């Protein structure tokens, strides 16, 4: 497995990406393309399971990028058939060490046939379920929370696999968007709050399930609709069946998908992710104006918001920081000397543009603040007169338990410092974050956030968890006190 990039530890890590295809010959090839488009959601490992009527189920799981594994003809020839699902992974639960056994999709053989499952999200009562299942005789093969679903399905008394899956998921708490398959069916399901994304597409005579619409584009599929919160779709040769096996709840989609996780060329809730991020910049300029000479993005995730800030403020936008697009995880072993070079291997300042300027730096978030400090130093070294940070999300003060790898709360800068203390810590002229209401306006909620019943999951900003993180509470995690 390639070593983790030493300078990417100051971002919230993407959850996972799932993709499935039915009704196309060599479906695994289309899944590999879809996973390539979803690579931003998980760079640690990937896997594909396919089914062929003659050869049965076949699978391949590999560490590293999709492009380095699932583009090899010799490998793809081992995954024949018109039905396949895939998964790209960043470890959000279970062991953080690299274990091939933790790479999805997971497969189980049941009395009515085999089934494979790929899960995006996090089960917040997984440890309690695991203890119960082990006491009843289940033998786990991985450290992943997702394997609980397979064992719960195995213990169900329902007559077919979709019904067993419904049975299992009724025991599960937390967030899940799932793509699964049997010998003849492709299955997609979202948790009742719809925290993680899942969409349905159509290509020729086949159907596609994907975490994001950008992965439909890469294979030429048309976007049909989003899978609704709490919905299960079962797709076979006869078409798409829709079921709602869970008690209906108000949607609480992850608002950070709009801010950072999803690709800017995806569509969420009928809205362009790029346009939403640009509008966050507009709101930020209205809420936190400053006298400056140039607006620069911390590339690439801060670029749309920086464009919006520049347009609304009237301050010119410039490419003050250039990203090295060819800096990969396998570039070099991170020796101490290389580490001391900081982010300069990945980002470089456009000195001619920055010199003698008052600079507004727009970034999507501040987590630990380590990268922000290094970027500020680079800007000052290039001759900037002033540095003003504008952040296109509210302060990240609480960890996520729904499929995002976040540091412990005490390591989050905003959990221990006020805004002015952060300004002093980063040693910048000013730092301002978009407000929660401003963020909500940018995603299309004209009246801002409904405090009595928030329209999105924003727990990483507000500390208000729509599903109690049972396992973490058992370990002593303290929820935010009621105001």
Buried (B, 14 or more C-beta within 10 A) or exposed (E): BBEBBBBEEBBBBBBBBBBBBBBBEBBBBBBBBBBBBBBBBBBBBBBBBBBBEEEEBBBBBBBBBBEBBBBEEEBBEEBBBBBBBBBBBBBBBBEEEBBEBBBBBBBBEBEEBBBBBBBBBBBBBBBBBBEBBEEEEBEBEBBBBBBBBBBBBBBBEBEEBBBBBBBBBEBBBBBBBBBBBBBBBBBBBBBBBBBBBBBBBBBEEBBBBBBBBBBBBBBEBEBBEBBBBBBBBBBBEEEBEEBEBBEEBEBBBBBBBBBBBBBBEBBBBEBBBBBBBBBBBBBBBBBBBBEBBBBBBBBEBBBBBBBBBBBBBEBEBBBBBEBEEEBEBEBEEBEEEBEEBBBBBBBBBBBEBBEEBBBBBBBBBBBBBBBBBBBBBBBBEBEBBBBBBBBBBBBBBBBBBBBBBBBEBEEBBBBEBEEEEBBEBBEBBBBBBBBBBBBBBBBBBEEBBEEEEBBBBBBBBBBBBBBBBBBBBEEEBEBEEEE
